[in-house]
Amino acid sequence: MENRIRELREEFRMTQQELAKKVGVSRQTIISLENGRYNPSINLAFKVSKAFDKLIEDIFIYNEEED
């Protein structure tokens, strides 16, 4: 699954640490999300979408070919 977290985080002028604190995870988790090494739980996806005031589907791009 692809995502726009890095792009949005930079647009909002937010550090990885700031986003991590806002959504209640470690900075390492944010790094893993941005690099596509980790797919978030639905709860984390909602928290990230709320942090950017976006819909989940505006941040996370589901790719059926990866299944």
N, CA, C and O atoms as a GROMACS GRO file, in nm:
protein
  268
    1MET      N    1   0.084  -0.117   0.000
    1MET     CA    2   0.000   0.000   0.000
    1MET      C    3   0.089   0.124   0.000
    1MET      O    4   0.181   0.136   0.081
    2GLU      N    5   0.062   0.213  -0.089
    2GLU     CA    6   0.135   0.340  -0.095
    2GLU      C    7   0.064   0.441  -0.006
    2GLU      O    8  -0.052   0.424   0.031
    3ASN      N    9   0.137   0.547   0.028
    3ASN     CA   10   0.074   0.653   0.107
    3ASN      C   11   0.138   0.787   0.076
    3ASN      O   12   0.244   0.795   0.014
    4ARG      N   13   0.071   0.892   0.121
    4ARG     CA   14   0.116   1.030   0.099
    4ARG      C   15   0.161   1.095   0.229
    4ARG      O   16   0.161   1.218   0.240
    5ILE      N   17   0.199   1.015   0.328
    5ILE     CA   18   0.231   1.070   0.459
    5ILE      C   19   0.347   1.170   0.452
    5ILE      O   20   0.336   1.281   0.503
    6ARG      N   21   0.456   1.131   0.389
    6ARG     CA   22   0.572   1.223   0.382
    6ARG      C   23   0.533   1.353   0.313
    6ARG      O   24   0.565   1.462   0.360
    7GLU      N   25   0.465   1.341   0.201
    7GLU     CA   26   0.422   1.459   0.125
    7GLU      C   27   0.336   1.551   0.211
    7GLU      O   28   0.359   1.672   0.215
    8LEU      N   29   0.237   1.494   0.279
    8LEU     CA   30   0.148   1.575   0.362
    8LEU      C   31   0.220   1.631   0.485
    8LEU      O   32   0.197   1.745   0.524
    9ARG      N   33   0.306   1.551   0.544
    9ARG     CA   34   0.381   1.596   0.661
    9ARG      C   35   0.467   1.718   0.624
    9ARG      O   36   0.474   1.814   0.700
   10GLU      N   37   0.532   1.711   0.509
   10GLU     CA   38   0.613   1.824   0.464
   10GLU      C   39   0.526   1.945   0.431
   10GLU      O   40   0.564   2.058   0.460
   11GLU      N   41   0.411   1.920   0.369
   11GLU     CA   42   0.318   2.028   0.337
   11GLU      C   43   0.272   2.099   0.464
   11GLU      O   44   0.257   2.221   0.465
   12PHE      N   45   0.250   2.022   0.570
   12PHE     CA   46   0.205   2.077   0.698
   12PHE      C   47   0.323   2.125   0.784
   12PHE      O   48   0.304   2.169   0.897
   13ARG      N   49   0.445   2.115   0.728
   13ARG     CA   50   0.567   2.157   0.798
   13ARG      C   51   0.577   2.090   0.936
   13ARG      O   52   0.599   2.155   1.038
   14MET      N   53   0.560   1.958   0.933
   14MET     CA   54   0.560   1.878   1.055
   14MET      C   55   0.677   1.780   1.050
   14MET      O   56   0.704   1.720   0.946
   15THR      N   57   0.747   1.765   1.161
   15THR     CA   58   0.855   1.667   1.166
   15THR      C   59   0.796   1.528   1.188
   15THR      O   60   0.680   1.514   1.226
   16GLN      N   61   0.878   1.427   1.164
   16GLN     CA   62   0.834   1.290   1.191
   16GLN      C   63   0.800   1.275   1.339
   16GLN      O   64   0.702   1.209   1.374
   17GLN      N   65   0.881   1.335   1.425
   17GLN     CA   66   0.858   1.327   1.569
   17GLN      C   67   0.726   1.393   1.608
   17GLN      O   68   0.653   1.340   1.691
   18GLU      N   69   0.696   1.507   1.549
   18GLU     CA   70   0.571   1.577   1.580
   18GLU      C   71   0.450   1.494   1.538
   18GLU      O   72   0.352   1.484   1.612
   19LEU      N   73   0.458   1.434   1.419
   19LEU     CA   74   0.348   1.350   1.373
   19LEU      C   75   0.334   1.227   1.462
   19LEU      O   76   0.223   1.188   1.499
   20ALA      N   77   0.446   1.167   1.497
   20ALA     CA   78   0.445   1.049   1.583
   20ALA      C   79   0.375   1.080   1.716
   20ALA      O   80   0.291   1.003   1.762
   21LYS      N   81   0.411   1.191   1.775
   21LYS     CA   82   0.350   1.230   1.903
   21LYS      C   83   0.200   1.255   1.887
   21LYS      O   84   0.120   1.217   1.972
   22LYS      N   85   0.164   1.319   1.778
   22LYS     CA   86   0.024   1.352   1.753
   22LYS      C   87  -0.064   1.228   1.738
   22LYS      O   88  -0.180   1.228   1.779
   23VAL      N   89  -0.009   1.122   1.679
   23VAL     CA   90  -0.089   1.001   1.656
   23VAL      C   91  -0.057   0.889   1.755
   23VAL      O   92  -0.118   0.782   1.749
   24GLY      N   93   0.038   0.913   1.847
   24GLY     CA   94   0.064   0.819   1.954
   24GLY      C   95   0.148   0.697   1.917
   24GLY      O   96   0.125   0.587   1.966
   25VAL      N   97   0.246   0.719   1.828
   25VAL     CA   98   0.337   0.610   1.790
   25VAL      C   99   0.480   0.662   1.798
   25VAL      O  100   0.503   0.780   1.826
   26SER      N  101   0.576   0.575   1.773
   26SER     CA  102   0.717   0.616   1.773
   26SER      C  103   0.753   0.680   1.639
   26SER      O  104   0.685   0.661   1.539
   27ARG      N  105   0.861   0.756   1.642
   27ARG     CA  106   0.913   0.815   1.517
   27ARG      C  107   0.950   0.704   1.419
   27ARG      O  108   0.934   0.720   1.298
   28GLN      N  109   1.000   0.592   1.471
   28GLN     CA  110   1.037   0.479   1.386
   28GLN      C  111   0.916   0.426   1.309
   28GLN      O  112   0.929   0.384   1.193
   29THR      N  113   0.800   0.427   1.373
   29THR     CA  114   0.677   0.382   1.304
   29THR      C  115   0.645   0.474   1.188
   29THR      O  116   0.607   0.428   1.080
   30ILE      N  117   0.659   0.605   1.210
   30ILE     CA  118   0.634   0.701   1.102
   30ILE      C  119   0.732   0.678   0.988
   30ILE      O  120   0.693   0.681   0.871
   31ILE      N  121   0.859   0.656   1.021
   31ILE     CA  122   0.959   0.628   0.918
   31ILE      C  123   0.920   0.504   0.838
   31ILE      O  124   0.927   0.504   0.715
   32SER      N  125   0.879   0.398   0.908
   32SER     CA  126   0.839   0.274   0.841
   32SER      C  127   0.717   0.296   0.752
   32SER      O  128   0.710   0.241   0.642
   33LEU      N  129   0.622   0.374   0.799
   33LEU     CA  130   0.503   0.406   0.718
   33LEU      C  131   0.544   0.481   0.592
   33LEU      O  132   0.502   0.446   0.481
   34GLU      N  133   0.625   0.584   0.608
   34GLU     CA  134   0.666   0.666   0.494
   34GLU      C  135   0.743   0.585   0.391
   34GLU      O  136   0.733   0.612   0.271
   35ASN      N  137   0.819   0.489   0.437
   35ASN     CA  138   0.899   0.407   0.345
   35ASN      C  139   0.823   0.285   0.292
   35ASN      O  140   0.880   0.205   0.218
   36GLY      N  141   0.697   0.270   0.330
   36GLY     CA  142   0.616   0.161   0.279
   36GLY      C  143   0.651   0.025   0.337
   36GLY      O  144   0.615  -0.077   0.279
   37ARG      N  145   0.720   0.022   0.450
   37ARG     CA  146   0.758  -0.104   0.512
   37ARG      C  147   0.655  -0.153   0.614
   37ARG      O  148   0.666  -0.263   0.667
   38TYR      N  149   0.555  -0.070   0.640
   38TYR     CA  150   0.457  -0.103   0.743
   38TYR      C  151   0.320  -0.053   0.700
   38TYR      O  152   0.305   0.062   0.660
   39ASN      N  153   0.221  -0.140   0.708
   39ASN     CA  154   0.083  -0.100   0.682
   39ASN      C  155   0.016  -0.073   0.815
   39ASN      O  156   0.021  -0.157   0.905
   40PRO      N  157  -0.047   0.042   0.830
   40PRO     CA  158  -0.104   0.079   0.959
   40PRO      C  159  -0.230   0.001   0.992
   40PRO      O  160  -0.300  -0.050   0.904
   41SER      N  161  -0.258  -0.008   1.121
   41SER     CA  162  -0.387  -0.060   1.165
   41SER      C  163  -0.493   0.041   1.123
   41SER      O  164  -0.460   0.155   1.089
   42ILE      N  165  -0.616   0.001   1.124
   42ILE     CA  166  -0.724   0.094   1.088
   42ILE      C  167  -0.728   0.210   1.186
   42ILE      O  168  -0.756   0.323   1.147
   43ASN      N  169  -0.701   0.182   1.314
   43ASN     CA  170  -0.700   0.290   1.414
   43ASN      C  171  -0.592   0.392   1.384
   43ASN      O  172  -0.616   0.513   1.391
   44LEU      N  173  -0.472   0.346   1.350
   44LEU     CA  174  -0.363   0.436   1.318
   44LEU      C  175  -0.393   0.513   1.190
   44LEU      O  176  -0.364   0.633   1.181
   45ALA      N  177  -0.450   0.447   1.092
   45ALA     CA  178  -0.486   0.515   0.966
   45ALA      C  179  -0.585   0.628   0.994
   45ALA      O  180  -0.573   0.736   0.935
   46PHE      N  181  -0.682   0.605   1.082
   46PHE     CA  182  -0.777   0.711   1.119
   46PHE      C  183  -0.707   0.826   1.190
   46PHE      O  184  -0.738   0.942   1.164
   47LYS      N  185  -0.614   0.794   1.280
   47LYS     CA  186  -0.542   0.900   1.352
   47LYS      C  187  -0.458   0.983   1.257
   47LYS      O  188  -0.452   1.106   1.270
   48VAL      N  189  -0.392   0.918   1.162
   48VAL     CA  190  -0.311   0.991   1.064
   48VAL      C  191  -0.401   1.080   0.978
   48VAL      O  192  -0.368   1.196   0.953
   49SER      N  193  -0.514   1.026   0.935
   49SER     CA  194  -0.604   1.106   0.852
   49SER      C  195  -0.658   1.225   0.929
   49SER      O  196  -0.674   1.334   0.874
   50LYS      N  197  -0.686   1.206   1.057
   50LYS     CA  198  -0.734   1.316   1.141
   50LYS      C  199  -0.624   1.422   1.160
   50LYS      O  200  -0.653   1.541   1.160
   51ALA      N  201  -0.499   1.378   1.175
   51ALA     CA  202  -0.388   1.471   1.194
   51ALA      C  203  -0.374   1.566   1.074
   51ALA      O  204  -0.334   1.681   1.090
   52PHE      N  205  -0.407   1.517   0.956
   52PHE     CA  206  -0.397   1.598   0.835
   52PHE      C  207  -0.532   1.651   0.787
   52PHE      O  208  -0.540   1.719   0.685
   53ASP      N  209  -0.638   1.620   0.861
   53ASP     CA  210  -0.774   1.662   0.824
   53ASP      C  211  -0.809   1.618   0.682
   53ASP      O  212  -0.859   1.696   0.600
   54LYS      N  213  -0.779   1.491   0.655
   54LYS     CA  214  -0.804   1.431   0.523
   54LYS      C  215  -0.879   1.300   0.542
   54LYS      O  216  -0.883   1.245   0.652
   55LEU      N  217  -0.938   1.250   0.435
   55LEU     CA  218  -0.998   1.118   0.436
   55LEU      C  219  -0.888   1.013   0.426
   55LEU      O  220  -0.782   1.039   0.368
   56ILE      N  221  -0.912   0.896   0.482
   56ILE     CA  222  -0.812   0.789   0.476
   56ILE      C  223  -0.771   0.762   0.332
   56ILE      O  224  -0.653   0.746   0.302
   57GLU      N  225  -0.868   0.758   0.242
   57GLU     CA  226  -0.838   0.726   0.103
   57GLU      C  227  -0.762   0.838   0.031
   57GLU      O  228  -0.712   0.818  -0.079
   58ASP      N  229  -0.754   0.957   0.094
   58ASP     CA  230  -0.671   1.065   0.038
   58ASP      C  231  -0.525   1.050   0.079
   58ASP      O  232  -0.437   1.116   0.022
   59ILE      N  233  -0.499   0.963   0.177
   59ILE     CA  234  -0.363   0.943   0.227
   59ILE      C  235  -0.306   0.808   0.187
   59ILE      O  236  -0.190   0.797   0.146
   60PHE      N  237  -0.388   0.705   0.200
   60PHE     CA  238  -0.344   0.569   0.173
   60PHE      C  239  -0.400   0.521   0.040
   60PHE      O  240  -0.521   0.527   0.018
   61ILE      N  241  -0.313   0.473  -0.047
   61ILE     CA  242  -0.352   0.428  -0.181
   61ILE      C  243  -0.340   0.277  -0.187
   61ILE      O  244  -0.231   0.221  -0.184
   62TYR      N  245  -0.455   0.212  -0.196
   62TYR     CA  246  -0.459   0.066  -0.201
   62TYR      C  247  -0.428   0.019  -0.342
   62TYR      O  248  -0.484   0.068  -0.439
   63ASN      N  249  -0.338  -0.078  -0.351
   63ASN     CA  250  -0.299  -0.132  -0.479
   63ASN      C  251  -0.331  -0.282  -0.479
   63ASN      O  252  -0.262  -0.360  -0.412
   64GLU      N  253  -0.434  -0.324  -0.551
   64GLU     CA  254  -0.478  -0.463  -0.550
   64GLU      C  255  -0.368  -0.558  -0.598
   64GLU      O  256  -0.365  -0.674  -0.558
   65GLU      N  257  -0.280  -0.511  -0.683
   65GLU     CA  258  -0.175  -0.596  -0.739
   65GLU      C  259  -0.077  -0.643  -0.633
   65GLU      O  260  -0.005  -0.741  -0.655
   66GLU      N  261  -0.071  -0.576  -0.519
   66GLU     CA  262   0.022  -0.613  -0.413
   66GLU      C  263  -0.028  -0.728  -0.328
   66GLU      O  264   0.049  -0.786  -0.252
   67ASP      N  265  -0.156  -0.762  -0.338
   67ASP     CA  266  -0.213  -0.871  -0.255
   67ASP      C  267  -0.163  -1.006  -0.296
   67ASP      O  268  -0.201  -1.107  -0.237
   0.00000   0.00000   0.00000
